[in-house]
Amino acid sequence: MIAFDGPGQGSVLLDQGIVFRPDWENVVGPVLDHVLELPGVDPARIALMGWSFGGYTAPRAATAEHRLAACVSDSGPYDLLGALRARIPRPLTRNLPHGTVLTRPVLAAALRSVLRRPSAGWSLRRNLWVHGVDDPLELLGVLADYTLAGREHLIRCPTFVCRTAGDDLTAAAPTFAARLTCPSRYVEFGPADGVTGHCEMTGRAVFHREVFDWLDEVLA
């Protein structure tokens, strides 16, 4: 198994100042070039797994990087702006990401208010940082590029999609799974499995059992 920091993550963000980008196939491609040079790697059995935001970046990479034998999208957003839209009062969501003459100043004021909150504003402040923007309204325009809608048919490798019941960030995961044209499996974990929270936080072992059993079948 190999793990790496991509743009907007870990040392790439902290030490190099490189922020997130939506076209993750251009991140995974060079990683695969390196992996394929390592001893003992079977080029026909390479799987890509991403969780949380990686649940978007992994399948996004699979839309164009066809050297993958399998892809796992664990608790990722199908459409990032859509996930954020669900958290904004409905009257302010008209014509997002740009808004209207009436909604834009109100939305800007609401987002600045959230930004100032010590705890509630943490996610928004972090998103500004990792995407390299200063203005919350500018962030909405950036997030519009992070979507799998209309690209599902480009994924060729078998794909595992999962979420935990009640996780609002991943509410559209069933839609994403249903629109895949490749072999796929969709799993929704919940209290009956002893699993709650984003990315199966109270039951990662349950997730691991499910996904690695699936990978055993796919990569056999």
N, C-alpha and C positions, 0 to 999 in steps of 0.2 A: 504494500500500500504506500502511496506517496501523497503527501499533503503539501499545499503551496499557498503562499499569499499572493493574491492577484491585486490589480489596481483597486484602491479604496480599502485595502485590508492590511492589517498588521504592519510589518516592516516596510512594505511597499508604500503605504500611506505615511507612516511615521518618519521613516528615514529618507525616502525618495520624494515624498510629496505628490505621488501619483494618485489621482482620485478615480472613482468608479467610472466605468464606461458600459453602455448597454450591450455592445457587440462582443459578447464573451467568447464567441468562436475564435476571435482574434487573440484571445488570451490563452485558451485551451490548446490551440494549434501548436504553438511553440513548446508548450508543456509536453504534448504528445510526441513531438519531435525528439525531445530529450528522453522521455520514457522508453521510446522504441530503440534507443541506443544502449539501454541498460541490459546487463546480462540476465537471462532467465525470464524475460518478458515475452509472453505469447501475444503477438499482435492481433490475434483473432479473439482475445478474451479480455479486452480492456473495458472497464466500466468506469463511468464518471458519476460521482455522488455529490450532491450539494444539499445543505440544510439551511433553513431560514432563508435569508436572501439568496443563498446558494441554491435554494429550490427554484429560483428564477434563472440564475446564471447557468446552471448545469443543463437544463433543457434548451436554453437559448443557444448554448454552444452546440448542442446536438442537432440544431436545425441546419447547421452548415458543416459541422465536423463529422464526417461519415466514417471515420476510422474507429468509432466507438462501437462496442458490442452490446452495451447496455447503459441506461441512464436512470438515476434515481433522483427524484424531486421530492425532498422531504420538507413539507410545511412552507413551501415557497409561494410568493404572490404571483398570480396569473397575470394581473394587470396592476401595476403599482399605483398609478394614479386612481384607478378604480377603487382599490383598497382604501386609499386616503379619502376619496370622495365619500365613502360610506361613513366616515368619521366627522364629516363637515355638515353643519345644518343644511338641510335640503335647499332652502331659498338661496344659499350662497354658492351652490354647485352649478348654476347655469353657465353654459359655455366655457367650462374649464378646459384647458388650464388657464385661458386668458381672462375669463370672466366677462362681465359687461360693465358699461359705464357706471351702473348703479351698484353692482355687487363687488367690483374690484376694490374700492377703498374700504368697504366694510370687511371684506375678507382679509385684506392686508392688516387692518387693525386687530382683527381676531387672532391672526397668526402671530403678530408681534406680542399680543397679550400672552399667548401660550408660550412663546419663546422666553419670556421673562420668568416663568414659573420654575422654581428650582428642580422639582421632580417631574411634573407633567411636561415640562418643556425639554427634557433631556433628549427624547427621541428626535424632536425637530432640530435641536442644535446639532446633534450627531449627524443627521442627514445633510444639513448644510455643510458640515465639515467634510464628510466623506465624498460628497458630490462636488465640492469646490465652488460653492456659491455663497453669497452673503445675504441675499434677499429671499424670504420664504416664498414670495410670488414667483421669483425666478426658479426656485426649486420645483414648483409645480410643472413648469414647462420642461424641465429636465426629466422629471419622473414620467412624463407622458411617453418617453422613448422606451421605457422599461415595460414592455408588454409582449406576451406570447400570442396574443390574439391575431389571427390571420397567418401565423407561422407554424401552427400545429402540424400541418400536413408535411412539413419539411423534415420532421424528425423520422428517421428510418429505423433506428435501433429499438429493441424492446425497452419500454419505459415504465418505471414504477412510480406512481404518484400517491402521496399520502398526506393526511392532515389529522389533527385532533379535533374532535367535536367541540364547538364553542369558540374556536380560534378565529376571530374576525378577520385577521390578516389573510387567512387562507380560505375564506368562504367560497371563492370561485374555483377551488381545486377540482370539484366534481365536473365543472364545465370544461376545464382544461382537459381532464382525463377523457371525457366523453367525446371531445373533438379530435383526439389523437387518431391517426389512421394507421399507426404502427402497432405491433403487438404491445399490449399494455395491461397493467394491473392497477386498480385503485383500491386503497384501503383507508377507512376512516376509523381511527382509534377512539376510544371513549372510556367512561368510568367502568363499563363492564370488563374492560381489559386491564383495569387498574391504571389507566393512562389519562392524565389531564395536562393542560398547559401547552403553550407553544412549543413545537418540536418535541412532543411527547416527554416533557421534562420529568414527569414523575414515573415514567416507564420506558426509558431508553432501551432496556434489555428486551422489552416486548417488540419494539421497533426493530432492533437488531436481529432478533429471531425471524421476524417476518421477512425482512428485506434480504437477509443472507440465505434463507431457504429459497427465496425467489431467484437470487443470483445463481445459486447452485443449479437450479433447473435451466436457466437461460444460458449459462456459460458451459453447461455440461458438454 
